[in-house]
Amino acid sequence: MRYLAVILLALPVLAQDSGKDAAPPAPAQAPAASAQTPAASAPAAAAKNENPAPPSEDWLTGSVDLGFRWVSSIGGSVPTYRSVVDLRQDFELLGLDFTIQDPNRKWFDRIDARAYGWGGEPYNSAHVDARKSGIYDFTFDYRNIAYFNAMPSFANPLAPGGFNQQSYDLRRRVLSAELDLHTGKHIVPYLAFDHNSNHGNGIDTWAVDQNNQYAVPALFRDSTENYRMGAHFEYTNFHVTLEAGGTTFKNDDQSTNNILNYGDRTAQIYGQSLYLTGLNEIYGIRGDSIYGRLQVTATPFSWLTLSGQALFSQPKVDVNYTDTATGNLLLLSSLLFYSGQTDLITGTAKQPHFTSSLGAEIRPFRRLRIIESWMTDRYHDAAVGLLSTTFLAMPVAPPPQSAVQPAFQVVNYNQNEVNAIFDLTNRITLRGGYRYVWGDARVMAGDLSQTGPFATGKLNRNVALAGATLRPWDKLKVHVDYEGATSDNVYFRTSLNDYQKGHIRAQYQATPSLNFTANFMVLSNRNPDPTINLDFRSRDSSIAVYWTPNNSKWFSLVGEYDRATMRSDVNYLSLPFLSSAISSYRDNAHIASSTVNLALPSYSGLRPEMSFGGSLFISSGSRPTSYYQPLARLSIPFSKKVAWRTEWRWYGLGEDFYLYEGFRAHTLTTGLHLTR
């Protein structure tokens, strides 16, 4: 019913004059100046009519697509279909795009609005722009994202109860609004608001002393609000933005379990089976932050442009957590079984965070530009937490356990980069540069750390940059970029360490209607540390053709092909004995897509159109996968303002090693396209 109101409101307006084949009359042109009119009056007349008020019958223009999507019975894995496609059978507002212009310009000059995917789509969006010249500019954006993820292979398929661990069925809503006042003036104040919320259901994991994990139903709830205000100062040679704002955050996740749940451990331990019969788990997290931002851009001389930005924030978080569990549980430290426990956790944390950057572009002469940039990002966390655990019905019940756990982390990241861009000729541009990255961090160590409760790290990286833009003739343009680096220290085992990265892009305009593009990318990364021995390489080559003879009046073709490969080897410690092992991953993929558009024979001055094509993905290696998505579209106009459109798609996914994840489905979408 919520879409019915939109449809009823849109149909009478957008379908107005739909039976008329004639195009709307063009605005009347100004009469030619008479012989007695002074020549100087012509520019004045032209200026007067530069932005004429729209004719009253054209105050609203736009289009709307209304339809119904039919989805066949899904063959194979429904959870995989929902994780990958998740289209539902429903009536839909497929698309809405309209413009309103006020001839009197009293409250607004122009309103532009568009909306897509309202109905059975997993992604809905709406956007509105309203403006009145010199008074205000208002922007509103809304997105509603359905996130479903329950891939069977990422769970424990042998877990009792059929629970798919770490699965989610969520709705993410994102809203933003901004109002700029006195637009076009030197000082433009503004107000803005952002909202981001998440709610839904899923499966979470409750763990006991690292000896068993229980998949339990969960209710997820969180939201973040961001309020900000500021002003833009716009002048000929400099621009300044001052902004202050604040954020609030809350999380109220809950987990419950009221059935017999054996968890992941199906084998007995010390002659007994572990299980969970009841659980009530509640999170209560609250956070807030204030921040300020300053941004400056200035051009004091024609050959020099300077820029800078500084941002400071100080978020604070308070945590409250409680759980009550019953079952047959094990305290591994004392090898004692018990029938229940309660936990209470409270904590608080603060994070002063400072980020700043400076930049300069120097143009000593016409063919040379030198670009210098520096940035730093620094933050530290100071936190403390209190954990209190009470055990129930234990043969030798220990006293309630309490622990105060202070925690902190300090992270500093810095980067300096300089680039020179030189126009060797009108057809050759050369680029060269150098980047230095350095930093240090001290954070809490992981559970398997052999160095104590804290881990420290340093980052030092030297990067050489090079590139060129070549235009050997008018129809061909080639871009070449290279980046090579060596690192003395990195934070993570899989971080970029000693790497080379190259990218070549080429575009060839064979004829006005035929265009070719090609891309080639390669990344090679190594970490020779004997305990890591990382060897990573990826390549990606693609080619695309765009053919639109006669400006695609009768026929057009778009085709793309991509060949991608990836290889990764890295050492790791295998549990439970922490023995050295090698993790290897391989992937060789073929990706292709194409669309052919055809104009069919016309009737009564109207021309039907059809298109067909689709896409495919085929990979081999560590996880062979195939995915096909052919499609066909047909558009039949009933008049110049009403057309019937229909689309068919087929979705098919298969995996050699996980046959139970394959699925197949047809979708058919049909409806009306109305324009005014």
Sequence and secondary structure as in RCSB ss.txt:
>XXXX:A:sequence
MRYLAVILLALPVLAQDSGKDAAPPAPAQAPAASAQTPAASAPAAAAKNENPAPPSEDWLTGSVDLGFRWVSSIG
GSVPTYRSVVDLRQDFELLGLDFTIQDPNRKWFDRIDARAYGWGGEPYNSAHVDARKSGIYDFTFDYRNIAYFNA
MPSFANPLAPGGFNQQSYDLRRRVLSAELDLHTGKHIVPYLAFDHNSNHGNGIDTWAVDQNNQYAVPALFRDSTE
NYRMGAHFEYTNFHVTLEAGGTTFKNDDQSTNNILNYGDRTAQIYGQSLYLTGLNEIYGIRGDSIYGRLQVTATP
FSWLTLSGQALFSQPKVDVNYTDTATGNLLLLSSLLFYSGQTDLITGTAKQPHFTSSLGAEIRPFRRLRIIESWM
TDRYHDAAVGLLSTTFLAMPVAPPPQSAVQPAFQVVNYNQNEVNAIFDLTNRITLRGGYRYVWGDARVMAGDLSQ
TGPFATGKLNRNVALAGATLRPWDKLKVHVDYEGATSDNVYFRTSLNDYQKGHIRAQYQATPSLNFTANFMVLSN
RNPDPTINLDFRSRDSSIAVYWTPNNSKWFSLVGEYDRATMRSDVNYLSLPFLSSAISSYRDNAHIASSTVNLAL
PSYSGLRPEMSFGGSLFISSGSRPTSYYQPLARLSIPFSKKVAWRTEWRWYGLGEDFYLYEGFRAHTLTTGLHLT
R
>XXXX:A:secstr
 HHHHHHHHHHHHHTTTTT  S            TTS TTHHHHHHHHTSS    GGGSEEEEEEEEEEEE   E
E HHHHHHHT    EEEEEEEEEEEE TT SS SEEEEEEEEESS SEEEEEEEEEETTTEEEEEEEEEEEEEE 
 GGGS TTSGGG  TT EEEEEEEEEEEEEESTTSSEEEEEEEEEEEEEEEEEEEEEETTTEEEEEEEEEEEEEE
EEEEEEEEE SSEEEEEEEEEEEEEE  EEEE S B  S  S BTTB  EEEEEEEEEEEEEEEEEEEEEEEEEE
ETTEEEEEEEEEE  EEEEEEEEEEEEEEEETTTTEEEEEEEEEEEEEEE  EEEEEEEEEEEEETTEEEEEEEE
EEEEEEEEEEEEEEEEES TT    EEEEEEEEEEEEEEEEEEEEEEEEETTEEEEEEEEEEEEEEEEE  TT S
S SEEEEEEEEEEEEEEEEEEEETTEEEEEEEEEEEEEE SSTTS  EEEEEEEEEEEEEETTEEEEEEEEEEEE
EE  TTT EEEEEEEEEEEEEE GGGGTSEEEEEEEEEEEEEEEEEEEETTTTEEEEEEEEEEEEEEEEEEEEE 
  BTTB  EEEEEEEEEEEEESS EEEEEEEEEEEEESSSSEEEEEEEEEEEEEESS GGG EEEEEEEEEEEEE
 
